[in-house]
Amino acid sequence: MGTSVSGRRAYIGSFTTAGGPGITTAAVDPDSGALTPLHSTDAVPNPSYLAPSPDGRYLYAVSETPDGAAAAFALTPRGPELLAPAVPVDGADPTHLTLADGRLLTANYGSGSVSTLPVRADGTLGGPATVLTHRGSGPRTDRQEGPHAHAVLPDPSGRWLLSVDLGTDSVRSCALGGDGALTVHTEARLRPGSGPRHLAFHPRGDRAYVLNELDPTVTVCRWDAGRGELTPQAETGLLPEGAATGSASTDAARSAGGTWSGGTFPSELVVSPDGRFAWAANRGHDSLSVLALGASGDTATLVTTVPCGGHWPRDLALHPDGRHLYAANERSGDVTWFTVDPATGIPARAGSVAAPAASCVVFV
């Protein structure tokens, strides 16, 4: 499948246990950003997070289940086709995955661990998994009784893998060995009880922004690739003054299709290609926060929030051309797209498409 703008496809992950169709393929209009669903596959349960290969030939998915697995798909004109049975990650409830140095890595929320699997030349996954288990806890006994790895991604230099852990209020910088084993190099401590969930880098590569789930904030950090060190600098709130930020139960915060019991739980953060803006999705408040990033990248200022177009935006994705944002609204069962004002960074709702139990959007 080609990757020209006119030939782009969107792939929408979903929770099959909450009525989602699995992985949905959609055509992307290059001008309006509109999505047109084409077909779907439920070859693996709960493909809640997806990652395409750099060459656009393959798509990888977690299977977010208590047993935990990852699967490889070939991208064909007929849609994603499962290459082989899903491979166990030896971790519970994988929520995020990435590709680095010929390996697939998953962040396993339930077991508080990061797993690596070899990626073969034909795109299939090998095994068994090599697992790094996090240690520690946080002050929020309902959500931080132990480690909960929520994201893993390479730094811009390609030298390090960063693992974001909601349960331990920390981000670990790890080295990936030739045997697939991860070794913790440094561990950045964030404010206790903040609950870091995801991380995004400034395009310049020396600043990073950590999205916190348990207190709706973003932590601005400096990143030293030479030393492999992440250093927190400042926090910015994601909601207007007076907005509800209270907590909800663990089950309400985690379960697909559950009943919201109050509070705001940020889910994803993306940074514009020019480094001027960042956007965050807020579950509960059901909004998108617009952040203006300072020229140095050391500041993040809340500009405004806009409605996400649905309920419980679990994921937020930026089209590669930077002109459109996509919110995967899990509990209202849709993906809503927005046109971004290039001068202000403020997104305007442009349309939506039904996507039951939507959890992720990626582009190829």
C-alpha positions as CSV (number, residue, x, y, z in Angstrom):
1,M,0.0,0.0,0.0
2,G,1.4,3.4,-0.9
3,T,1.8,6.2,1.6
4,S,1.1,9.2,-0.6
5,V,-1.4,11.7,0.8
6,S,-4.1,10.7,-1.7
7,G,-3.6,7.0,-0.8
8,R,-3.6,7.4,3.0
9,R,-5.7,5.1,5.1
10,A,-6.7,5.5,8.7
11,Y,-6.8,2.4,11.0
12,I,-9.1,2.6,14.0
13,G,-8.6,0.2,16.9
14,S,-11.5,-0.7,19.3
15,F,-12.5,-2.9,22.2
16,T,-14.3,-5.9,20.8
17,T,-15.5,-6.8,24.3
18,A,-17.5,-3.5,24.3
19,G,-19.0,-4.0,20.9
20,G,-16.2,-2.7,18.7
21,P,-15.5,-4.3,15.3
22,G,-11.8,-4.7,16.0
23,I,-9.6,-2.8,13.5
24,T,-11.5,-0.7,11.0
25,T,-9.9,0.6,7.8
26,A,-11.0,4.0,6.6
27,A,-10.2,6.1,3.5
28,V,-9.0,9.7,4.3
29,D,-10.1,12.6,2.2
30,P,-6.9,14.6,1.6
31,D,-8.7,18.0,1.7
32,S,-11.4,17.7,4.3
33,G,-9.8,15.0,6.5
34,A,-13.1,13.1,6.4
35,L,-13.0,9.4,7.1
36,T,-15.0,6.8,5.1
37,P,-15.0,3.3,6.7
38,L,-14.2,0.5,4.2
39,H,-13.9,-2.7,6.2
40,S,-13.0,-4.2,9.5
41,T,-11.4,-7.3,11.1
42,D,-11.9,-8.8,14.5
43,A,-9.1,-11.3,14.1
44,V,-7.8,-10.5,17.6
45,P,-9.7,-9.3,20.7
46,N,-9.4,-5.7,21.9
47,P,-6.9,-4.3,19.4
48,S,-7.0,-1.1,21.5
49,Y,-3.7,0.4,20.3
50,L,-2.0,0.2,16.9
51,A,1.4,1.0,15.3
52,P,2.3,0.8,11.6
53,S,5.7,-0.3,10.4
54,P,7.9,2.5,9.0
55,D,7.5,1.2,5.5
56,G,3.7,1.0,5.7
57,R,3.6,-2.7,4.9
58,Y,2.5,-4.0,8.3
59,L,0.3,-3.0,11.2
60,Y,0.8,-4.1,14.8
61,A,-1.8,-4.3,17.5
62,V,-2.0,-5.1,21.2
63,S,-4.6,-7.5,22.4
64,E,-5.6,-5.7,25.6
65,T,-6.7,-8.7,27.6
66,P,-5.7,-10.1,31.0
67,D,-3.5,-12.7,29.2
68,G,-2.0,-10.0,26.9
69,A,-0.8,-10.5,23.4
70,A,0.4,-8.6,20.3
71,A,-0.4,-9.3,16.6
72,A,1.0,-8.5,13.2
73,F,-1.1,-7.7,10.2
74,A,-0.1,-7.3,6.5
75,L,-1.7,-4.2,5.0
76,T,-3.4,-5.1,1.8
77,P,-6.0,-3.5,-0.5
78,R,-8.5,-5.7,1.2
79,G,-7.5,-4.4,4.6
80,P,-5.3,-5.7,7.4
81,E,-4.7,-9.5,7.2
82,L,-3.5,-11.4,10.2
83,L,0.0,-12.9,9.5
84,A,0.1,-15.4,12.3
85,P,-1.6,-16.1,15.6
86,A,-1.1,-13.4,18.2
87,V,2.0,-13.8,20.4
88,P,1.8,-13.6,24.2
89,V,3.6,-10.7,25.7
90,D,3.8,-12.3,29.1
91,G,2.2,-9.2,30.6
92,A,-1.4,-8.2,31.5
93,D,-3.5,-5.7,29.7
94,P,-1.0,-4.2,27.2
95,T,-2.2,-0.7,26.4
96,H,0.5,0.7,24.1
97,L,3.1,-0.5,21.7
98,T,6.0,0.8,19.5
99,L,8.7,-0.5,17.1
100,A,12.4,0.0,17.7
101,D,15.6,-1.7,16.5
102,G,13.8,-4.7,15.1
103,R,11.7,-5.2,18.2
104,L,8.1,-4.7,19.1
105,L,7.6,-3.3,22.6
106,T,4.4,-3.2,24.6
107,A,3.5,-1.4,27.8
108,N,1.5,-3.7,30.0
109,Y,-0.8,-1.8,32.4
110,G,-2.1,-4.7,34.4
111,S,1.3,-6.2,35.2
112,G,3.3,-3.0,35.3
113,S,5.8,-4.2,32.8
114,V,7.3,-3.7,29.4
115,S,7.7,-6.6,26.9
116,T,9.8,-6.9,23.8
117,L,9.2,-9.3,20.9
118,P,11.5,-9.8,17.9
119,V,10.1,-8.7,14.5
120,R,11.0,-11.1,11.7
121,A,11.9,-10.1,8.2
122,D,8.5,-11.1,7.0
123,G,6.8,-8.9,9.5
124,T,5.7,-11.6,11.9
125,L,6.4,-11.6,15.6
126,G,8.7,-14.1,17.4
127,G,8.8,-15.1,21.0
128,P,9.0,-15.7,23.8
129,A,8.8,-12.2,25.2
130,T,11.6,-10.5,27.1
131,V,10.0,-8.7,30.1
132,L,11.1,-5.7,32.2
133,T,8.9,-5.5,35.3
134,H,8.6,-2.1,37.0
135,R,8.7,-1.7,40.8
136,G,7.1,0.9,43.0
137,S,3.8,2.5,43.9
138,G,2.2,6.0,44.4
139,P,0.0,7.8,46.9
140,R,-3.3,7.1,45.1
141,T,-4.2,3.7,46.6
142,D,-7.1,3.2,44.2
143,R,-4.9,3.6,41.1
144,Q,-1.3,3.4,42.3
145,E,-1.1,0.3,44.5
146,G,1.7,-0.9,42.2
147,P,3.3,-0.2,38.8
148,H,1.1,0.4,35.8
149,A,3.2,0.9,32.6
150,H,1.0,2.8,30.2
151,A,3.3,3.8,27.3
152,V,6.7,3.0,25.8
153,L,8.3,4.9,22.9
154,P,11.8,5.6,21.5
155,D,13.4,9.0,22.0
156,P,14.2,11.1,18.8
157,S,17.8,10.0,18.9
158,G,16.9,6.3,18.7
159,R,19.3,5.6,21.6
160,W,16.7,5.1,24.4
161,L,13.3,3.7,25.1
162,L,11.1,5.7,27.5
163,S,8.6,3.8,29.6
164,V,5.8,5.9,31.2
165,D,4.3,4.5,34.4
166,L,1.1,5.7,35.9
167,G,1.5,3.7,39.1
168,T,4.9,4.8,40.1
169,D,4.7,8.5,39.0
170,S,7.9,8.1,36.9
171,V,9.4,7.8,33.5
172,R,12.2,5.2,33.0
173,S,14.8,5.7,30.3
174,C,16.0,2.3,29.1
175,A,18.6,0.8,26.9
176,L,17.6,-2.0,24.5
177,G,20.1,-4.8,24.3
178,G,20.7,-6.9,21.2
179,D,19.0,-9.8,22.9
180,G,15.9,-7.7,23.4
181,A,16.4,-7.1,27.1
182,L,15.6,-3.6,28.5
183,T,17.9,-2.1,31.1
184,V,16.8,0.9,33.2
185,H,19.3,3.7,32.8
186,T,17.6,6.5,34.7
187,E,14.2,7.1,36.3
188,A,12.6,10.6,36.3
189,R,10.3,11.2,39.2
190,L,7.2,13.2,38.6
191,R,5.0,14.8,41.2
192,P,3.5,12.1,43.5
193,G,-0.1,11.3,42.5
194,S,0.1,12.9,39.1
195,G,-0.2,9.5,37.3
196,P,1.8,10.0,34.1
197,R,0.2,8.2,31.1
198,H,1.7,9.2,27.8
199,L,4.7,11.3,26.5
200,A,5.3,13.3,23.4
201,F,8.5,15.0,22.2
202,H,9.0,18.5,20.8
203,P,10.1,18.1,17.1
204,R,13.5,19.6,18.1
205,G,14.0,16.6,20.3
206,D,15.3,18.2,23.5
207,R,12.0,18.8,25.2
208,A,9.3,16.3,26.2
209,Y,5.7,16.7,27.5
210,V,4.3,14.1,29.9
211,L,0.5,13.8,30.1
212,N,-0.8,13.1,33.5
213,E,-4.0,11.1,33.9
214,L,-4.7,11.3,37.7
215,D,-4.4,15.1,37.8
216,P,-5.2,16.8,34.5
217,T,-1.9,18.4,33.8
218,V,1.1,18.3,31.4
219,T,4.6,18.2,32.8
220,V,7.2,20.0,30.7
221,C,10.5,18.2,30.7
222,R,14.0,18.7,29.3
223,W,15.4,15.7,27.5
224,D,19.2,15.1,27.3
225,A,19.7,12.3,24.8
226,G,23.5,12.2,25.5
227,R,22.9,11.4,29.1
228,G,19.6,9.6,28.7
229,E,18.0,11.9,31.3
230,L,14.5,13.4,31.5
231,T,14.2,16.4,33.9
232,P,10.8,17.7,34.9
233,Q,10.6,21.5,34.7
234,A,7.1,22.8,35.2
235,E,3.4,21.8,35.1
236,T,0.5,23.2,33.2
237,G,-3.2,22.6,33.9
238,L,-5.3,21.3,31.1
239,L,-8.7,22.7,32.1
240,P,-10.1,26.1,32.6
241,E,-10.2,27.5,36.1
242,G,-13.1,25.9,38.1
243,A,-13.6,22.9,35.9
244,A,-14.2,19.6,37.7
245,T,-11.0,17.6,38.2
246,G,-12.1,15.2,40.9
247,S,-11.3,11.5,40.9
248,A,-13.4,8.5,39.8
249,S,-13.3,4.9,40.7
250,T,-10.7,2.7,39.1
251,D,-13.3,0.7,37.3
252,A,-15.0,3.7,35.9
253,A,-11.7,5.2,34.8
254,R,-10.5,2.0,33.1
255,S,-13.5,0.0,31.8
256,A,-14.7,0.3,28.2
257,G,-18.3,1.5,28.1
258,G,-18.5,2.0,31.9
259,T,-20.4,4.8,33.6
260,W,-18.5,8.0,34.3
261,S,-18.6,8.9,38.0
262,G,-17.0,12.3,37.8
263,G,-13.5,13.7,37.3
264,T,-11.3,14.2,34.3
265,F,-8.7,11.7,33.0
266,P,-6.5,12.9,30.1
267,S,-5.7,10.2,27.6
268,E,-3.3,11.5,24.9
269,L,-1.1,14.4,23.9
270,V,0.2,15.3,20.4
271,V,2.6,18.0,19.3
272,S,2.3,20.0,16.1
273,P,5.1,19.3,13.5
274,D,6.4,22.9,13.9
275,G,6.5,22.7,17.7
276,R,4.2,25.7,18.2
277,F,1.2,23.8,19.7
278,A,0.2,20.7,21.6
279,W,-3.3,19.2,22.1
280,A,-4.5,16.9,24.8
281,A,-7.7,14.8,25.0
282,N,-9.6,14.9,28.3
283,R,-12.0,12.0,29.2
284,G,-14.8,13.0,31.5
285,H,-14.5,16.7,30.7
286,D,-14.9,15.5,27.1
287,S,-12.7,18.2,25.7
288,L,-9.5,18.9,23.7
289,S,-7.0,21.3,25.4
290,V,-5.1,23.6,23.2
291,L,-1.6,24.5,24.5
292,A,0.7,27.1,23.1
293,L,4.4,26.0,23.4
294,G,7.0,28.7,23.9
295,A,9.7,29.3,21.4
296,S,12.2,27.4,23.6
297,G,9.7,24.6,24.3
298,D,10.1,25.2,28.0
299,T,6.6,26.5,28.5
300,A,3.1,25.2,27.8
301,T,0.2,27.7,28.1
302,L,-3.4,26.7,28.0
303,V,-5.1,28.6,25.2
304,T,-8.6,27.1,25.4
305,T,-10.6,23.9,25.4
306,V,-13.1,22.8,22.8
307,P,-15.6,19.9,23.0
308,C,-14.2,16.6,21.7
309,G,-17.4,15.9,19.7
310,G,-18.4,12.8,21.8
311,H,-17.9,11.1,25.1
312,W,-14.6,9.7,26.6
313,P,-11.9,10.6,24.1
314,R,-9.5,7.7,24.6
315,D,-7.1,8.7,21.8
316,L,-6.1,11.8,19.9
317,A,-4.2,11.6,16.6
318,L,-2.8,14.3,14.3
319,H,-2.9,13.7,10.6
320,P,0.6,13.6,9.1
321,D,0.0,16.9,7.3
322,G,-0.8,18.6,10.6
323,R,-4.1,20.1,9.4
324,H,-6.5,17.7,11.0
325,L,-7.0,16.2,14.5
326,Y,-8.9,13.0,15.2
327,A,-10.5,12.1,18.6
328,A,-11.4,8.5,19.2
329,N,-14.5,8.9,21.5
330,E,-14.7,5.5,23.1
331,R,-18.0,5.7,24.9
332,S,-20.0,7.6,22.3
333,G,-18.7,5.3,19.7
334,D,-17.3,7.7,17.1
335,V,-14.2,9.3,15.6
336,T,-14.6,13.1,15.3
337,W,-12.2,15.1,13.1
338,F,-11.2,18.7,13.4
339,T,-9.6,21.3,11.2
340,V,-6.7,23.1,13.0
341,D,-6.4,26.8,12.6
342,P,-2.6,27.2,11.7
343,A,-2.4,30.6,13.4
344,T,-4.1,29.9,16.7
345,G,-3.9,26.1,16.9
346,I,-7.6,26.0,17.8
347,P,-9.4,23.0,16.2
348,A,-12.9,23.3,14.7
349,R,-15.1,20.3,14.4
350,A,-15.5,19.2,10.8
351,G,-17.3,15.9,11.0
352,S,-17.5,12.4,12.6
353,V,-18.1,8.8,11.8
354,A,-19.5,6.0,13.8
355,A,-16.8,3.8,15.4
356,P,-18.1,1.7,18.3
357,A,-15.8,1.5,21.3
358,A,-13.1,3.4,19.4
359,S,-9.7,3.5,21.2
360,C,-7.0,4.5,18.7
361,V,-6.4,6.1,15.3
362,V,-3.2,5.8,13.2
363,F,-2.4,6.7,9.6
364,V,-0.5,4.9,6.9
